[in-house]
């Protein structure tokens, strides 16, 4: 068995995971990151995507996150998500609603910077929609 470390996935609604894990793949803003035990200390922002969690037992669970940040230490990783759900609980309708809400927000944006951030978020949600619906 591979070495394990503590992993927590927390959203404002609930604590989704608090387990010993051997591997976590997170959708960091600059690309996917695999976190293993003894990872260099890192803090990164998270974009909408799928978090894959391999428990110490070998079982793999997947969660969908909608932004946030991760704090990685050699013996732990904490992902604080803006919003997160187990992948099995995410419906096509829920994701489509988030996309439509973001599209409406783009139309109401009061600054170019805010509009650009919303457009990037929309692109990430649209990509996520393709990934989740294809799965």
Buried (B, 14 or more C-beta within 10 A) or exposed (E): EEEBBBBBBBBEEEEBBEBEBBBBBBBBBEEEBEBBBEBEEEEBEBBBBBBBBBBBEEEEBBBBBBBBBBBBBEEBBBBBBEBBBEBEEBEEEEBEEBBEEBBEBBEEBEEEEEBEBBBEBBEBBBBBBEBBEEE
